[in-house]
């Protein structure tokens, strides 16, 4: 799971992909959430905003 979180921050901040694009990329790679559900833009956004996770770079200002 930690690697997925790093991937989310990398794709969002470095590659500047939107939350929908990140979710689509995870689906394309075959990554699933707990319970086997697909990733969604809301799940990616929730992960970016989760203050309990260590920051792997700050999200751009519009995502805060």
C-alpha positions as CSV (number, residue, x, y, z in Angstrom):
1,X,0.0,0.0,0.0
2,X,2.8,2.4,0.8
3,X,4.2,2.1,-2.8
4,X,0.7,3.0,-4.1
5,X,0.6,6.1,-2.0
6,X,4.0,7.2,-3.3
7,X,2.8,6.5,-6.9
8,X,-0.3,8.7,-6.3
9,X,1.8,11.6,-5.1
10,X,4.3,11.1,-7.9
11,X,1.7,10.9,-10.7
12,X,-0.2,13.9,-9.2
13,X,2.7,16.2,-8.4
14,X,5.5,15.3,-10.8
15,X,3.6,14.1,-13.8
16,X,0.7,16.5,-13.0
17,X,-2.0,14.0,-13.7
18,X,-5.5,14.7,-12.4
19,X,-7.3,12.5,-9.9
20,X,-9.3,10.8,-12.7
21,X,-6.2,10.1,-14.7
22,X,-4.4,8.6,-11.7
23,X,-7.4,6.4,-10.9
24,X,-7.5,5.3,-14.6
25,X,-3.8,4.6,-14.5
26,X,-4.2,2.4,-11.4
27,X,-7.1,0.5,-13.1
28,X,-4.9,0.1,-16.3
29,X,-2.1,-1.4,-14.1
30,X,-4.6,-3.7,-12.4
31,X,-4.3,-2.2,-8.9
32,X,-7.4,-2.6,-6.8
33,X,-8.6,-1.1,-3.5
34,X,-9.5,-3.2,-0.5
35,X,-12.3,-5.5,-1.2
36,X,-11.3,-5.7,-4.9
37,X,-13.0,-2.4,-5.9
38,X,-11.6,-0.2,-8.6
39,X,-9.9,3.2,-7.8
40,X,-11.9,6.3,-8.3
41,X,-11.1,10.0,-8.5
42,X,-12.6,10.4,-5.1
43,X,-10.4,7.7,-3.6
44,X,-7.3,9.3,-5.1
45,X,-8.4,12.8,-3.8
46,X,-9.1,11.3,-0.3
47,X,-5.6,9.8,-0.3
48,X,-4.0,13.1,-1.2
49,X,-5.9,14.9,1.5
50,X,-5.3,12.3,4.2
51,X,-3.2,14.1,6.9
52,X,-2.3,10.9,8.6
53,X,-0.2,9.8,5.6
54,X,3.4,11.1,5.3
55,X,3.7,13.7,2.5
56,X,5.6,12.6,-0.6
57,X,5.7,16.2,-1.9
58,X,2.9,18.7,-1.4
59,X,-0.1,18.6,-3.8
60,X,-0.5,21.7,-5.9
61,X,-2.4,24.6,-4.3
62,X,-5.7,23.8,-6.1
63,X,-5.8,20.3,-4.5
64,X,-5.7,21.5,-0.9
